[in-house]
Amino acid sequence: MLLRTESLFLIIVAGLLLYGWKRLPGAMRDLGRARRILKSEAQALRDDVPLPKRRVVEARPEDVVARRDGQAGT
């Protein structure tokens, strides 16, 4: 979900009121640092999990028992 311009403006104004003009850049820097750390940790978790082996299912025509319409296969 993308933020509209009005929503983004309200978030910035609320941030200015809560943190003050001088503390806001440091807070945004810390937020960006936390986001990068979270992203790198999530990537490390994904890299640790091995991919499942691919299975190949082979079927011969005589293995088919019945068609979808209920008739026996030939």
Buried (B, 14 or more C-beta within 10 A) or exposed (E): EEEEEEEEEEEEEEBEEEBEEEEBEEEEEEEEEEEEEEEEEEEEEEEEEEEEEEEEEEEEEEEEEEEEEEEEEE
